[in-house]
Amino acid sequence: MITEMTRQLSFEDIKPKRLTRYMQLLAIIGNKEMTAREVETIRSKTYAPRRFDMNCTRPRLTELVNEYHELIECGIRKDEETGKSVAVYRRATEQEKIKLDNMEHIPYLD
């Protein structure tokens, strides 16, 4: 019971910060194609907290792709630090947003 309450309080605490983080990430990406590490590198130098933490960026990028359709995964690039293949993100066009917003309701749009 206590852990459920503390989890809920923590969640309520980060809610307003998520919107700010979304705006920061969208501003960083702009009209470019970037990986999560590239975005986080800029974010950690520009916005508080000024520490490199991929956990500040990756979940928000996933939400911007899957929930809000503001970003699109547009390719794959090799991460220079890890040597692994990672997703590349870019801003979605208005037409892509409309299509993604309506995919559940009109599945034959593809």
N, C-alpha and C positions, 0 to 999 in steps of 0.2 A: 504494500500500500504506500509506504513512504517513497520507494523508488519510482513508482508511477507518478506521484505528486512532484518529485524533484525533476523527473524527465519532462513533465508538462511545463513546469516553471522555466526550465532551460529552453525549451522550444519556444515559449512565449517571448523569452528574452531575445532570441535571434531573429524572430519574424521581421521586425523593422530593419534589421541589418541586411537581410536578404535582398530587399528592394534596392538598397544602396549598392550592394555588391553587383546586382544585375546591371545597374546603370553604369558602374565602373567598367565591368567587363565588356559591355556593348560599346562604350566609348573607346576602350583600348583596341578592340578588334576593328571598329570603323569599317572601312571598305577593303580590309586586308584578309588574307587567309592565314590563320595562325594555329599553332598547336597549344594545348593547355599549358605546357611549360613556358612557351614564349609569352603567353598572356600573363602567367603568374610572375615571370621575371619582371615585366613592366609594372604589374600591379604592386609588387613588393617594393619597388623603388619609388612609386608615385603616391600610393595611398596607404593609410594606416590600416592594420598594423604593418610596420615596415620590416617584416621578416618573410623570408621565402617559405611558404607553406602551401603545397599543392592541394591540401584539404580545404583551403580557402577558395579554390578555383574550380577544381574538377566537379564537385557536386552541383555547383551553380551553373556550369556549362551544360551539364546533363539536363538540368531542369529547363534551361533556356532552349534546349533542343527538343526534349520530349513533351514538356508541359505547355510551354508558351510559344513554341515554333518561331522564336526570334533568330535562332541560329540553325545552320544546316551543317551536317558532317559532309564535307565536300571532297575528301581524299584521305590519303595515307602518306605519312612522311616518317622517315627514320629519326628517332630522337637521338640527338648528338651525344647526350650524356649517358643514356642507358643502352643505346644501340637497338632498342625495340621499335617496332612499328607502332605509330600512334595516329590518332584521328586528327584531321585538320578541320578547323571550323571557319565559317564565314557567315555574314548576316544573310538572312533569308529575304528574298524579294517579297513585295506585297502579294504577288500572284502565288508564290510558293506558300506563304502563310495561309492564304485563303484555302488553297488545296489541302494543306495539312490539317487545318482546323475542321474541314468537312469530310475527311477520309472515313471517320467512323460512321457518318450518316449516309455518305454516298460512296461506297467502296469501289465503284466502277470508274472513278475518275482517273485511275492510273492508266 
